[in-house]
Amino acid sequence: MSLPNSFQFHTIGIVHSCYKEKFGIPRQPGLVTEATARLELLPPFNRMDTLDGLENFSHIWVQFVFHACMTENWKAKIRPPRLGGKEKMGVFATRATHRPNPIGLSAIKIGRIYQENNKVFIDLHGADLLDGTPVLDIKPYLPYADQINEAKAELTPRPVQTKQVCFTQQANVHCAEYEALHNRPIKALIEQVVSQDPRPSYMAKQLDREHGITLWNANIKWCARNDHFEIIRVEYQ
C-alpha cells in the first residue's frame, strides 16, 4: 500500500490568546492557570452543533500548527531548554517546536462554549498557545484512557518555581490601573508567567538585565535579581 508524501488539512479554528509573542509562553499547558484564550471556530465548522456534547467534558486535546516556526528548519537532534540547553536529544524525544511537521498537541481545560455575533467560541484556561495559532482538530480528553499513571519522563521533571516574583510600587499601581480598565487579572498572570523563568537557559545566571514580555496589550518590564524576579513596570495604552 503506497501513501502520499504529503497531506492537506483544513484549519478548523484560530486561537485568540493573551500571549502575543513566543517569549513568555510556558513550556507546557496548565502551568500558568491565569492564562486565558478562546478558540474561534472558522467556517464551515463554526456551528454550535459541531460542539454538541462537549459541555460534558472538562478538558480537550487541541492539535495545532506552530505557525511562528514554519520558516525555520528542523534538526535531528536539539538541545531542550529543560535540560539546560547543553544536552542533545532526538527531535522525536522532545516537544520542540521545530519539527519535520510543525504540529503541536496540548491538553487544555475548557470553559464556556458559546455563540457571539454569529461566531462560535470555546474559552480555554491555562493554554500555552500563541495568539493567532491555527487549530487542526479538537478531541475530548478522556481521563480513563488518556491518563497513564505508570508513565515516566526521567529527563524532564516538572518545572518548579525557583524564585519569588516581586512588584515595584510603580508596577503595582500599573497593574491596578490596568485591571480596572480592562477587567483582566494581569498581576496574577504576570506572576505565574515570570515565575516559570521564560529566559533561555544560557541566561539563567544573568542578573539585573531588563526583559520584556507582551501579555494581552501590555508590555511587562522585569528582571532577575539574586533571589527573586522583579516586575519593574507595566506599559499599556
C-alpha positions as CSV (number, residue, x, y, z in Angstrom):
1,M,0.0,0.0,0.0
2,S,1.5,3.3,-1.1
3,L,0.8,6.5,0.8
4,P,1.1,10.1,-0.4
5,N,4.2,12.1,0.7
6,S,2.1,15.0,1.9
7,F,-1.4,15.6,3.2
8,Q,-3.7,18.7,3.1
9,F,-5.8,19.7,6.2
10,H,-8.3,22.3,6.9
11,T,-7.9,24.9,9.6
12,I,-11.0,24.4,11.9
13,G,-10.3,27.4,14.1
14,I,-7.9,30.1,15.4
15,V,-6.8,30.9,18.9
16,H,-7.1,34.4,20.4
17,S,-4.6,34.3,23.3
18,C,-3.0,36.6,25.9
19,Y,0.4,35.5,24.5
20,K,1.3,37.9,21.7
21,E,4.8,36.6,21.2
22,K,6.7,33.4,21.7
23,F,8.8,34.7,24.6
24,G,7.0,34.1,27.9
25,I,4.8,31.2,26.8
26,P,5.0,28.4,29.3
27,R,6.7,25.3,28.1
28,Q,3.7,23.1,28.8
29,P,-0.1,23.7,29.1
30,G,-1.6,24.1,32.6
31,L,1.5,25.7,34.2
32,V,0.0,29.2,34.0
33,T,-3.6,28.8,35.2
34,E,-4.3,32.5,34.8
35,A,-3.6,32.4,31.0
36,T,-6.8,32.9,29.1
37,A,-7.6,32.3,25.4
38,R,-10.5,31.4,23.3
39,L,-10.8,29.2,20.3
40,E,-12.9,30.6,17.4
41,L,-14.2,28.1,15.0
42,L,-13.9,29.0,11.3
43,P,-16.4,28.3,8.5
44,P,-17.8,25.8,7.8
45,F,-17.1,24.4,11.3
46,N,-18.5,27.5,13.1
47,R,-21.7,25.8,14.1
48,M,-22.9,25.0,17.7
49,D,-24.0,21.5,16.6
50,T,-20.3,20.6,16.0
51,L,-19.7,21.0,19.7
52,D,-22.9,19.4,21.0
53,G,-22.0,17.2,24.0
54,L,-18.6,18.9,24.6
55,E,-20.0,20.6,27.7
56,N,-19.8,17.2,29.4
57,F,-16.0,17.3,29.4
58,S,-13.6,19.4,31.4
59,H,-10.6,19.3,29.0
60,I,-9.9,18.8,25.3
61,W,-6.9,17.9,23.2
62,V,-6.0,20.7,20.8
63,Q,-4.0,19.8,17.7
64,F,-2.4,22.9,16.2
65,V,0.2,24.3,14.0
66,F,3.4,26.1,15.2
67,H,2.8,28.8,12.7
68,A,5.5,31.1,14.0
69,C,8.2,28.4,13.4
70,M,7.2,27.3,9.8
71,T,10.1,29.2,8.2
72,E,12.7,27.6,10.4
73,N,14.4,24.3,9.6
74,W,14.2,21.2,11.8
75,K,17.2,19.3,13.1
76,A,17.5,15.6,14.0
77,K,19.0,16.5,17.5
78,I,18.2,19.5,19.6
79,R,19.1,21.0,23.0
80,P,15.9,21.1,25.1
81,P,15.8,24.1,27.4
82,R,14.6,22.0,30.3
83,L,18.0,20.1,30.2
84,G,20.0,23.3,30.5
85,G,20.5,23.8,26.8
86,K,23.6,21.6,26.7
87,E,22.5,18.0,26.4
88,K,21.2,16.9,22.9
89,M,18.2,14.7,22.3
90,G,16.5,13.4,19.2
91,V,13.8,15.7,18.0
92,F,11.2,13.0,18.4
93,A,12.2,12.6,22.1
94,T,11.2,16.2,22.7
95,R,8.3,18.6,22.4
96,A,10.4,21.1,20.4
97,T,8.5,23.5,18.1
98,H,11.0,23.0,15.3
99,R,9.8,19.7,13.8
100,P,9.6,18.0,10.4
101,N,5.9,18.8,10.5
102,P,5.2,21.8,12.8
103,I,2.3,20.3,14.7
104,G,1.7,20.6,18.4
105,L,-0.7,18.9,20.8
106,S,-1.9,20.3,24.2
107,A,-4.4,19.1,26.8
108,I,-6.3,22.2,27.8
109,K,-9.1,23.0,30.3
110,I,-12.2,24.4,28.7
111,G,-14.8,26.9,30.0
112,R,-17.8,28.4,28.2
113,I,-18.9,27.2,24.8
114,Y,-20.9,30.0,23.2
115,Q,-22.0,31.9,20.2
116,E,-21.4,35.6,19.9
117,N,-22.1,37.9,16.9
118,N,-22.6,34.8,14.7
119,K,-19.2,33.4,15.8
120,V,-18.6,30.3,17.8
121,F,-16.1,30.2,20.7
122,I,-14.6,27.9,23.3
123,D,-13.0,29.5,26.3
124,L,-9.6,28.0,27.1
125,H,-7.9,28.1,30.5
126,G,-4.1,27.6,31.1
127,A,-3.4,27.4,27.4
128,D,0.2,27.5,26.1
129,L,-0.8,28.8,22.7
130,L,0.4,31.9,20.8
131,D,-2.1,34.4,19.6
132,G,-3.2,33.5,16.1
133,T,-2.4,29.8,16.4
134,P,-4.2,27.8,13.7
135,V,-6.1,24.7,15.1
136,L,-6.4,21.5,13.1
137,D,-8.6,19.4,15.4
138,I,-10.0,19.1,18.9
139,K,-11.0,16.0,20.8
140,P,-12.3,15.4,24.3
141,Y,-9.8,14.4,26.9
142,L,-10.8,11.0,28.4
143,P,-9.2,10.5,31.9
144,Y,-9.8,6.7,31.9
145,A,-7.9,6.3,28.6
146,D,-5.6,9.4,28.4
147,Q,-4.2,9.4,32.0
148,I,-1.4,6.9,32.3
149,N,-0.4,6.6,36.0
150,E,2.7,4.5,35.4
151,A,4.1,6.8,32.7
152,K,7.6,8.1,33.2
153,A,9.6,11.1,32.0
154,E,13.0,10.7,33.6
155,L,14.8,13.5,31.9
156,T,12.1,16.1,32.1
157,P,10.9,16.8,35.6
158,R,8.0,19.1,36.3
159,P,9.1,22.7,36.3
160,V,9.2,24.3,39.7
161,Q,9.0,27.9,40.8
162,T,12.6,28.7,41.8
163,K,12.3,32.4,42.7
164,Q,9.7,34.7,44.2
165,V,8.1,37.3,42.0
166,C,8.0,40.8,43.5
167,F,6.5,44.0,42.1
168,T,7.8,47.5,42.5
169,Q,5.4,50.2,43.8
170,Q,5.1,51.6,40.3
171,A,4.3,48.1,38.8
172,N,1.6,47.6,41.5
173,V,0.0,50.9,40.5
174,H,0.2,50.0,36.8
175,C,-1.4,46.6,37.4
176,A,-4.3,48.1,39.5
177,E,-5.0,50.7,36.8
178,Y,-4.9,48.0,34.0
179,E,-7.2,45.7,35.9
180,A,-9.7,48.5,36.5
181,L,-9.6,49.5,32.8
182,H,-9.7,46.1,31.2
183,N,-11.2,43.8,33.9
184,R,-8.3,41.3,33.5
185,P,-6.3,39.8,36.4
186,I,-3.0,40.8,34.9
187,K,-1.0,40.8,38.1
188,A,-1.7,37.1,38.8
189,L,-0.9,36.3,35.1
190,I,2.4,38.2,35.2
191,E,3.4,36.4,38.5
192,Q,2.7,33.0,37.1
193,V,4.4,33.6,33.7
194,V,7.6,35.2,35.1
195,S,7.8,32.6,37.9
196,Q,8.4,30.0,35.2
197,D,11.6,31.9,34.2
198,P,11.0,32.1,30.4
199,R,14.6,33.1,29.7
200,P,16.8,30.8,27.6
201,S,18.8,28.5,29.8
202,Y,22.1,30.3,28.9
203,M,20.8,33.4,30.5
204,A,19.9,31.8,33.8
205,K,22.8,33.3,35.7
206,Q,22.5,36.7,34.3
207,L,21.1,39.3,36.7
208,D,19.7,42.8,36.6
209,R,19.1,42.7,32.8
210,E,15.7,44.2,31.8
211,H,13.4,41.9,29.8
212,G,10.1,42.5,28.2
213,I,7.0,40.2,27.8
214,T,3.8,41.2,26.0
215,L,0.6,39.9,27.6
216,W,-2.7,40.9,26.1
217,N,-2.0,44.6,25.2
218,A,0.5,45.2,28.0
219,N,4.3,45.2,27.9
220,I,5.8,43.9,31.1
221,K,9.3,45.0,32.0
222,W,11.1,42.8,34.5
223,C,14.5,41.5,35.6
224,A,16.1,38.7,37.5
225,R,17.6,39.6,40.9
226,N,19.8,37.5,43.1
227,D,17.0,35.8,45.0
228,H,13.8,36.9,43.1
229,F,12.3,38.2,39.9
230,E,11.3,41.8,40.0
231,I,8.5,43.4,37.9
232,I,9.6,46.9,37.2
233,R,6.7,48.5,35.3
234,V,3.7,47.6,33.1
235,E,3.3,49.7,29.9
236,Y,0.0,49.8,28.1
237,Q,-2.2,52.1,26.1
